[in-house]
């Protein structure tokens, strides 16, 4: 089990463009069209499966919202930060 991060740790480690919403970290990615967003969501799903850490993924017409939290621990952990960083690195690759 991972430890819940303190407010200070979350603020210091949160990747750029990500925000905190209660016990979740959140980012919305924008796309030119629906299928690009769907493809991105598929990639996030593949990362999530390999990490066994599954975000909430909300697909809208021109954007995809990703929400991460560690449900078992009841808050934000290093696993959430690491997952956000992996998503960012793949998005920018």
N, CA, C and O atoms as a Tinker XYZ file with bonds, in Angstrom:
   372  protein
     1  N      0.833000   -1.200000    0.000000    73     2
     2  CA     0.000000    0.000000    0.000000    64     1     3
     3  C      0.869000    1.252000    0.000000    63     2     4     5
     4  O      1.918000    1.301000    0.643000    81     3
     5  N      0.424000    2.234000   -0.713000    73     3     6
     6  CA     1.141000    3.499000   -0.794000    64     5     7
     7  C      0.583000    4.473000    0.245000    63     6     8     9
     8  O     -0.587000    4.403000    0.621000    81     7
     9  N      1.438000    5.371000    0.693000    73     7    10
    10  CA     1.013000    6.379000    1.658000    64     9    11
    11  C      0.366000    7.557000    0.944000    63    10    12    13
    12  O      0.779000    7.939000   -0.151000    81    11
    13  N     -0.649000    8.123000    1.575000    73    11    14
    14  CA    -1.279000    9.340000    1.051000    64    13    15
    15  C     -0.281000   10.484000    1.166000    63    14    16    17
    16  O      0.378000   10.640000    2.194000    81    15
    17  N     -0.171000   11.281000    0.109000    73    15    18
    18  CA     0.738000   12.422000    0.105000    64    17    19
    19  C      0.126000   13.596000    0.875000    63    18    20    21
    20  O     -1.092000   13.773000    0.908000    81    19
    21  N      0.995000   14.384000    1.486000    73    19    22
    22  CA     0.544000   15.595000    2.163000    64    21    23
    23  C      0.201000   16.651000    1.112000    63    22    24    25
    24  O      0.569000   16.518000   -0.055000    81    23
    25  N     -0.503000   17.692000    1.533000    73    23    26
    26  CA    -0.830000   18.791000    0.617000    64    25    27
    27  C      0.437000   19.381000    0.007000    63    26    28    29
    28  O      0.469000   19.693000   -1.183000    81    27
    29  N      1.479000   19.533000    0.820000    73    27    30
    30  CA     2.734000   20.106000    0.342000    64    29    31
    31  C      3.407000   19.194000   -0.675000    63    30    32    33
    32  O      3.939000   19.671000   -1.677000    81    31
    33  N      3.388000   17.883000   -0.428000    73    31    34
    34  CA     3.994000   16.938000   -1.362000    64    33    35
    35  C      3.245000   16.941000   -2.696000    63    34    36    37
    36  O      3.860000   16.908000   -3.761000    81    35
    37  N      1.922000   16.981000   -2.628000    73    35    38
    38  CA     1.129000   17.014000   -3.859000    64    37    39
    39  C      1.461000   18.261000   -4.658000    63    38    40    41
    40  O      1.702000   18.184000   -5.862000    81    39
    41  N      1.474000   19.403000   -3.999000    73    39    42
    42  CA     1.768000   20.665000   -4.691000    64    41    43
    43  C      3.150000   20.640000   -5.330000    63    42    44    45
    44  O      3.325000   21.125000   -6.448000    81    43
    45  N      4.129000   20.081000   -4.631000    73    43    46
    46  CA     5.499000   20.055000   -5.128000    64    45    47
    47  C      5.678000   19.073000   -6.284000    63    46    48    49
    48  O      6.499000   19.311000   -7.170000    81    47
    49  N      4.924000   17.974000   -6.289000    73    47    50
    50  CA     5.130000   16.911000   -7.261000    64    49    51
    51  C      4.153000   16.928000   -8.439000    63    50    52    53
    52  O      4.385000   16.252000   -9.442000    81    51
    53  N      3.083000   17.679000   -8.330000    73    51    54
    54  CA     2.043000   17.677000   -9.361000    64    53    55
    55  C      2.606000   18.155000  -10.689000    63    54    56    57
    56  O      3.170000   19.247000  -10.761000    81    55
    57  N      2.461000   17.351000  -11.749000    73    55    58
    58  CA     2.965000   17.785000  -13.058000    64    57    59
    59  C      2.259000   19.064000  -13.527000    63    58    60    61
    60  O      1.112000   19.328000  -13.169000    81    59
    61  N      2.974000   19.843000  -14.334000    73    59    62
    62  CA     2.390000   21.056000  -14.915000    64    61    63
    63  C      1.113000   20.688000  -15.659000    63    62    64    65
    64  O      1.013000   19.601000  -16.228000    81    63
    65  N      0.152000   21.581000  -15.653000    73    63    66
    66  CA    -1.127000   21.413000  -16.336000    64    65    67
    67  C     -2.125000   20.562000  -15.542000    63    66    68    69
    68  O     -3.312000   20.550000  -15.869000    81    67
    69  N     -1.669000   19.860000  -14.517000    73    67    70
    70  CA    -2.564000   19.065000  -13.679000    64    69    71
    71  C     -3.006000   19.918000  -12.498000    63    70    72    73
    72  O     -2.252000   20.765000  -12.020000    81    71
    73  N     -4.227000   19.692000  -12.029000    73    71    74
    74  CA    -4.748000   20.408000  -10.872000    64    73    75
    75  C     -5.267000   19.397000   -9.860000    63    74    76    77
    76  O     -5.460000   18.219000  -10.162000    81    75
    77  N     -5.480000   19.887000   -8.675000    73    75    78
    78  CA    -6.042000   19.041000   -7.631000    64    77    79
    79  C     -7.513000   19.386000   -7.466000    63    78    80    81
    80  O     -7.898000   20.555000   -7.470000    81    79
    81  N     -8.332000   18.341000   -7.320000    73    79    82
    82  CA    -9.759000   18.497000   -7.063000    64    81    83
    83  C    -10.101000   17.540000   -5.926000    63    82    84    85
    84  O    -10.455000   16.384000   -6.157000    81    83
    85  N     -9.993000   18.032000   -4.710000    73    83    86
    86  CA   -10.242000   17.180000   -3.544000    64    85    87
    87  C     -9.213000   16.073000   -3.438000    63    86    88    89
    88  O     -8.018000   16.339000   -3.317000    81    87
    89  N     -9.676000   14.830000   -3.483000    73    87    90
    90  CA    -8.791000   13.669000   -3.379000    64    89    91
    91  C     -8.369000   13.127000   -4.741000    63    90    92    93
    92  O     -7.969000   11.968000   -4.850000    81    91
    93  N     -8.455000   13.960000   -5.780000    73    91    94
    94  CA    -8.073000   13.547000   -7.124000    64    93    95
    95  C     -7.140000   14.584000   -7.742000    63    94    96    97
    96  O     -7.152000   15.759000   -7.374000    81    95
    97  N     -6.327000   14.113000   -8.699000    73    95    98
    98  CA    -5.612000   15.043000   -9.561000    64    97    99
    99  C     -6.239000   14.920000  -10.943000    63    98   100   101
   100  O     -6.629000   13.831000  -11.361000    81    99
   101  N     -6.334000   16.053000  -11.653000    73    99   102
   102  CA    -7.151000   16.117000  -12.857000    64   101   103
   103  C     -6.430000   16.903000  -13.949000    63   102   104   105
   104  O     -5.741000   17.889000  -13.687000    81   103
   105  N     -6.613000   16.433000  -15.176000    73   103   106
   106  CA    -6.170000   17.216000  -16.337000    64   105   107
   107  C     -7.132000   16.964000  -17.480000    63   106   108   109
   108  O     -7.594000   15.842000  -17.685000    81   107
   109  N     -7.430000   18.020000  -18.222000    73   107   110
   110  CA    -8.247000   17.914000  -19.424000    64   109   111
   111  C     -7.360000   18.199000  -20.627000    63   110   112   113
   112  O     -6.716000   19.245000  -20.706000    81   111
   113  N     -7.337000   17.257000  -21.559000    73   111   114
   114  CA    -6.573000   17.373000  -22.795000    64   113   115
   115  C     -7.527000   17.754000  -23.912000    63   114   116   117
   116  O     -8.634000   17.221000  -23.987000    81   115
   117  N     -7.114000   18.674000  -24.785000    73   115   118
   118  CA    -7.957000   19.111000  -25.898000    64   117   119
   119  C     -7.466000   18.501000  -27.208000    63   118   120   121
   120  O     -6.267000   18.312000  -27.417000    81   119
   121  N     -8.429000   18.196000  -28.086000    73   119   122
   122  CA    -8.141000   17.572000  -29.369000    64   121   123
   123  C     -8.925000   18.256000  -30.473000    63   122   124   125
   124  O     -9.944000   18.901000  -30.223000    81   123
   125  N     -8.432000   18.104000  -31.712000    73   123   126
   126  CA    -9.093000   18.705000  -32.870000    64   125   127
   127  C    -10.387000   17.991000  -33.228000    63   126   128   129
   128  O    -11.308000   18.596000  -33.776000    81   127
   129  N    -10.451000   16.698000  -32.914000    73   127   130
   130  CA   -11.668000   15.961000  -33.231000    64   129   131
   131  C    -11.854000   14.795000  -32.260000    63   130   132   133
   132  O    -10.959000   14.441000  -31.492000    81   131
   133  N    -13.022000   14.230000  -32.325000    73   131   134
   134  CA   -13.440000   13.183000  -31.395000    64   133   135
   135  C    -12.526000   11.956000  -31.432000    63   134   136   137
   136  O    -12.117000   11.459000  -30.383000    81   135
   137  N    -12.203000   11.466000  -32.628000    73   135   138
   138  CA   -11.418000   10.237000  -32.721000    64   137   139
   139  C     -9.997000   10.389000  -32.178000    63   138   140   141
   140  O     -9.430000    9.427000  -31.660000    81   139
   141  N     -9.423000   11.574000  -32.288000    73   139   142
   142  CA    -8.097000   11.784000  -31.684000    64   141   143
   143  C     -8.184000   11.635000  -30.163000    63   142   144   145
   144  O     -7.290000   11.063000  -29.539000    81   143
   145  N     -9.248000   12.144000  -29.577000    73   143   146
   146  CA    -9.467000   11.986000  -28.143000    64   145   147
   147  C     -9.686000   10.542000  -27.758000    63   146   148   149
   148  O     -9.165000   10.083000  -26.741000    81   147
   149  N    -10.450000    9.819000  -28.558000    73   147   150
   150  CA   -10.691000    8.399000  -28.299000    64   149   151
   151  C     -9.374000    7.622000  -28.371000    63   150   152   153
   152  O     -9.117000    6.758000  -27.533000    81   151
   153  N     -8.552000    7.925000  -29.358000    73   151   154
   154  CA    -7.243000    7.260000  -29.477000    64   153   155
   155  C     -6.362000    7.551000  -28.269000    63   154   156   157
   156  O     -5.670000    6.666000  -27.766000    81   155
   157  N     -6.393000    8.799000  -27.807000    73   155   158
   158  CA    -5.631000    9.169000  -26.614000    64   157   159
   159  C     -6.138000    8.385000  -25.404000    63   158   160   161
   160  O     -5.342000    7.866000  -24.620000    81   159
   161  N     -7.454000    8.301000  -25.252000    73   159   162
   162  CA    -8.032000    7.552000  -24.128000    64   161   163
   163  C     -7.610000    6.091000  -24.185000    63   162   164   165
   164  O     -7.355000    5.483000  -23.145000    81   163
   165  N     -7.533000    5.525000  -25.369000    73   163   166
   166  CA    -7.066000    4.136000  -25.533000    64   165   167
   167  C     -5.626000    3.997000  -25.043000    63   166   168   169
   168  O     -5.289000    3.036000  -24.351000    81   167
   169  N     -4.775000    4.970000  -25.409000    73   167   170
   170  CA    -3.387000    4.935000  -24.965000    64   169   171
   171  C     -3.302000    5.022000  -23.438000    63   170   172   173
   172  O     -2.526000    4.301000  -22.812000    81   171
   173  N     -4.107000    5.911000  -22.845000    73   171   174
   174  CA    -4.126000    6.037000  -21.388000    64   173   175
   175  C     -4.576000    4.720000  -20.762000    63   174   176   177
   176  O     -4.030000    4.294000  -19.744000    81   175
   177  N     -5.567000    4.078000  -21.369000    73   175   178
   178  CA    -6.031000    2.789000  -20.868000    64   177   179
   179  C     -4.937000    1.736000  -20.897000    63   178   180   181
   180  O     -4.835000    0.925000  -19.976000    81   179
   181  N     -4.123000    1.735000  -21.935000    73   179   182
   182  CA    -3.018000    0.780000  -22.031000    64   181   183
   183  C     -1.965000    1.050000  -20.962000    63   182   184   185
   184  O     -1.444000    0.115000  -20.355000    81   183
   185  N     -1.650000    2.319000  -20.730000    73   183   186
   186  CA    -0.712000    2.668000  -19.660000    64   185   187
   187  C     -1.285000    2.225000  -18.316000    63   186   188   189
   188  O     -0.584000    1.632000  -17.497000    81   187
   189  N     -2.557000    2.517000  -18.101000    73   187   190
   190  CA    -3.213000    2.169000  -16.834000    64   189   191
   191  C     -3.162000    0.670000  -16.586000    63   190   192   193
   192  O     -2.892000    0.230000  -15.469000    81   191
   193  N     -3.420000   -0.108000  -17.617000    73   191   194
   194  CA    -3.410000   -1.558000  -17.466000    64   193   195
   195  C     -2.013000   -2.050000  -17.126000    63   194   196   197
   196  O     -1.860000   -2.930000  -16.279000    81   195
   197  N     -0.986000   -1.496000  -17.773000    73   195   198
   198  CA     0.387000   -1.924000  -17.495000    64   197   199
   199  C      0.823000   -1.526000  -16.085000    63   198   200   201
   200  O      1.640000   -2.212000  -15.471000    81   199
   201  N      0.282000   -0.421000  -15.573000    73   199   202
   202  CA     0.628000    0.048000  -14.231000    64   201   203
   203  C     -0.322000   -0.500000  -13.161000    63   202   204   205
   204  O     -0.076000   -0.340000  -11.965000    81   203
   205  N     -1.398000   -1.139000  -13.593000    73   203   206
   206  CA    -2.478000   -1.595000  -12.723000    64   205   207
   207  C     -2.933000   -0.461000  -11.805000    63   206   208   209
   208  O     -3.085000   -0.622000  -10.594000    81   207
   209  N     -3.144000    0.694000  -12.442000    73   207   210
   210  CA    -3.633000    1.896000  -11.740000    64   209   211
   211  C     -4.554000    2.619000  -12.711000    63   210   212   213
   212  O     -4.095000    3.258000  -13.658000    81   211
   213  N     -5.842000    2.515000  -12.471000    73   211   214
   214  CA    -6.839000    2.889000  -13.472000    64   213   215
   215  C     -7.526000    4.211000  -13.156000    63   214   216   217
   216  O     -8.190000    4.341000  -12.128000    81   215
   217  N     -7.367000    5.190000  -14.042000    73   215   218
   218  CA    -8.010000    6.487000  -13.846000    64   217   219
   219  C     -9.462000    6.479000  -14.323000    63   218   220   221
   220  O     -9.907000    5.563000  -15.014000    81   219
   221  N    -10.166000    7.503000  -13.941000    73   219   222
   222  CA   -11.455000    7.784000  -14.548000    64   221   223
   223  C    -11.145000    8.569000  -15.816000    63   222   224   225
   224  O    -10.402000    9.549000  -15.776000    81   223
   225  N    -11.711000    8.144000  -16.937000    73   223   226
   226  CA   -11.489000    8.792000  -18.226000    64   225   227
   227  C    -12.843000    9.241000  -18.761000    63   226   228   229
   228  O    -13.745000    8.428000  -18.961000    81   227
   229  N    -12.971000   10.539000  -18.990000    73   227   230
   230  CA   -14.215000   11.098000  -19.513000    64   229   231
   231  C    -13.931000   11.648000  -20.904000    63   230   232   233
   232  O    -13.138000   12.575000  -21.066000    81   231
   233  N    -14.585000   11.068000  -21.905000    73   231   234
   234  CA   -14.374000   11.475000  -23.295000    64   233   235
   235  C    -15.522000   12.392000  -23.718000    63   234   236   237
   236  O    -16.694000   12.026000  -23.635000    81   235
   237  N    -15.161000   13.573000  -24.167000    73   235   238
   238  CA   -16.128000   14.514000  -24.734000    64   237   239
   239  C    -15.753000   14.732000  -26.207000    63   238   240   241
   240  O    -14.773000   14.159000  -26.681000    81   239
   241  N    -16.509000   15.539000  -26.921000    73   239   242
   242  CA   -16.253000   15.686000  -28.352000    64   241   243
   243  C    -14.816000   16.108000  -28.651000    63   242   244   245
   244  O    -14.149000   15.473000  -29.468000    81   243
   245  N    -14.330000   17.160000  -28.007000    73   243   246
   246  CA   -12.990000   17.656000  -28.349000    64   245   247
   247  C    -12.041000   17.660000  -27.154000    63   246   248   249
   248  O    -11.014000   18.339000  -27.176000    81   247
   249  N    -12.382000   16.904000  -26.114000    73   247   250
   250  CA   -11.478000   16.838000  -24.967000    64   249   251
   251  C    -11.648000   15.527000  -24.212000    63   250   252   253
   252  O    -12.681000   14.862000  -24.286000    81   251
   253  N    -10.596000   15.188000  -23.487000    73   251   254
   254  CA   -10.594000   14.001000  -22.639000    64   253   255
   255  C    -10.119000   14.435000  -21.256000    63   254   256   257
   256  O     -9.056000   15.039000  -21.115000    81   255
   257  N    -10.905000   14.128000  -20.257000    73   255   258
   258  CA   -10.564000   14.456000  -18.872000    64   257   259
   259  C    -10.065000   13.194000  -18.180000    63   258   260   261
   260  O    -10.695000   12.139000  -18.252000    81   259
   261  N     -8.927000   13.320000  -17.510000    73   259   262
   262  CA    -8.335000   12.218000  -16.759000    64   261   263
   263  C     -8.372000   12.586000  -15.277000    63   262   264   265
   264  O     -7.953000   13.678000  -14.894000    81   263
   265  N     -8.876000   11.671000  -14.444000    73   263   266
   266  CA    -8.935000   11.868000  -12.997000    64   265   267
   267  C     -8.234000   10.693000  -12.324000    63   266   268   269
   268  O     -8.551000    9.532000  -12.583000    81   267
   269  N     -7.285000   11.011000  -11.464000    73   267   270
   270  CA    -6.516000    9.988000  -10.765000    64   269   271
   271  C     -6.660000   10.120000   -9.260000    63   270   272   273
   272  O     -6.618000   11.225000   -8.719000    81   271
   273  N     -6.828000    8.997000   -8.590000    73   271   274
   274  CA    -6.803000    8.907000   -7.143000    64   273   275
   275  C     -6.495000    7.467000   -6.782000    63   274   276   277
   276  O     -6.656000    6.570000   -7.609000    81   275
   277  N     -6.058000    7.240000   -5.570000    73   275   278
   278  CA    -5.813000    5.881000   -5.081000    64   277   279
   279  C     -6.952000    5.520000   -4.146000    63   278   280   281
   280  O     -6.921000    5.831000   -2.955000    81   279
   281  N     -7.959000    4.860000   -4.704000    73   279   282
   282  CA    -9.179000    4.560000   -3.954000    64   281   283
   283  C     -8.907000    3.748000   -2.691000    63   282   284   285
   284  O     -9.491000    4.016000   -1.641000    81   283
   285  N     -8.021000    2.756000   -2.790000    73   283   286
   286  CA    -7.746000    1.894000   -1.643000    64   285   287
   287  C     -7.180000    2.671000   -0.461000    63   286   288   289
   288  O     -7.469000    2.359000    0.694000    81   287
   289  N     -6.366000    3.691000   -0.761000    73   287   290
   290  CA    -5.749000    4.490000    0.289000    64   289   291
   291  C     -6.610000    5.683000    0.686000    63   290   292   293
   292  O     -6.409000    6.267000    1.751000    81   291
   293  N     -7.564000    6.046000   -0.158000    73   291   294
   294  CA    -8.453000    7.155000    0.156000    64   293   295
   295  C     -7.881000    8.529000   -0.138000    63   294   296   297
   296  O     -8.216000    9.498000    0.543000    81   295
   297  N     -7.020000    8.628000   -1.146000    73   295   298
   298  CA    -6.456000    9.929000   -1.486000    64   297   299
   299  C     -5.401000    9.825000   -2.567000    63   298   300   301
   300  O     -5.335000    8.839000   -3.301000    81   299
   301  N     -4.583000   10.849000   -2.654000    73   299   302
   302  CA    -3.558000   10.960000   -3.692000    64   301   303
   303  C     -2.247000   10.391000   -3.162000    63   302   304   305
   304  O     -1.791000   10.750000   -2.077000    81   303
   305  N     -1.648000    9.491000   -3.954000    73   303   306
   306  CA    -0.389000    8.854000   -3.572000    64   305   307
   307  C      0.649000    9.050000   -4.677000    63   306   308   309
   308  O      0.364000    9.643000   -5.718000    81   307
   309  N      1.848000    8.544000   -4.432000    73   307   310
   310  CA     2.902000    8.569000   -5.454000    64   309   311
   311  C      2.453000    7.861000   -6.725000    63   310   312   313
   312  O      2.867000    8.241000   -7.821000    81   311
   313  N      1.606000    6.829000   -6.596000    73   311   314
   314  CA     1.120000    6.106000   -7.770000    64   313   315
   315  C      0.363000    7.034000   -8.718000    63   314   316   317
   316  O      0.479000    6.910000   -9.937000    81   315
   317  N     -0.414000    7.963000   -8.156000    73   315   318
   318  CA    -1.169000    8.903000   -8.979000    64   317   319
   319  C     -0.236000    9.876000   -9.695000    63   318   320   321
   320  O     -0.409000   10.158000  -10.881000    81   319
   321  N      0.747000   10.380000   -8.969000    73   319   322
   322  CA     1.723000   11.305000   -9.565000    64   321   323
   323  C      2.491000   10.596000  -10.670000    63   322   324   325
   324  O      2.688000   11.155000  -11.749000    81   323
   325  N      2.926000    9.369000  -10.407000    73   323   326
   326  CA     3.673000    8.604000  -11.408000    64   325   327
   327  C      2.818000    8.352000  -12.654000    63   326   328   329
   328  O      3.309000    8.467000  -13.777000    81   327
   329  N      1.564000    8.014000  -12.462000    73   327   330
   330  CA     0.672000    7.777000  -13.592000    64   329   331
   331  C      0.488000    9.053000  -14.412000    63   330   332   333
   332  O      0.517000    9.009000  -15.642000    81   331
   333  N      0.300000   10.185000  -13.741000    73   331   334
   334  CA     0.168000   11.468000  -14.445000    64   333   335
   335  C      1.427000   11.765000  -15.255000    63   334   336   337
   336  O      1.339000   12.232000  -16.390000    81   335
   337  N      2.590000   11.498000  -14.678000    73   335   338
   338  CA     3.847000   11.733000  -15.389000    64   337   339
   339  C      3.983000   10.826000  -16.603000    63   338   340   341
   340  O      4.469000   11.261000  -17.647000    81   339
   341  N      3.559000    9.566000  -16.478000    73   339   342
   342  CA     3.601000    8.643000  -17.612000    64   341   343
   343  C      2.684000    9.115000  -18.743000    63   342   344   345
   344  O      3.062000    9.075000  -19.914000    81   343
   345  N      1.489000    9.558000  -18.387000    73   343   346
   346  CA     0.556000   10.065000  -19.387000    64   345   347
   347  C      1.159000   11.275000  -20.096000    63   346   348   349
   348  O      1.087000   11.386000  -21.320000    81   347
   349  N      1.754000   12.181000  -19.316000    73   347   350
   350  CA     2.374000   13.374000  -19.901000    64   349   351
   351  C      3.505000   12.991000  -20.845000    63   350   352   353
   352  O      3.615000   13.551000  -21.936000    81   351
   353  N      4.344000   12.047000  -20.440000    73   351   354
   354  CA     5.485000   11.684000  -21.285000    64   353   355
   355  C      5.025000   11.042000  -22.590000    63   354   356   357
   356  O      5.624000   11.281000  -23.638000    81   355
   357  N      3.983000   10.242000  -22.541000    73   355   358
   358  CA     3.456000    9.629000  -23.764000    64   357   359
   359  C      2.746000   10.661000  -24.645000    63   358   360   361
   360  O      2.840000   10.599000  -25.871000    81   359
   361  N      2.056000   11.585000  -24.039000    73   359   362
   362  CA     1.334000   12.626000  -24.789000    64   361   363
   363  C      2.322000   13.508000  -25.554000    63   362   364   365
   364  O      2.047000   13.950000  -26.670000    81   363
   365  N      3.474000   13.753000  -24.931000    73   363   366
   366  CA     4.475000   14.649000  -25.520000    64   365   367
   367  C      5.492000   13.907000  -26.401000    63   366   368   369
   368  O      6.380000   14.525000  -26.989000    81   367
   369  N      5.353000   12.591000  -26.484000    73   367   370
   370  CA     6.324000   11.783000  -27.272000    64   369   371
   371  C      6.068000   11.938000  -28.757000    63   370   372
   372  O      6.774000   11.342000  -29.571000    81   371
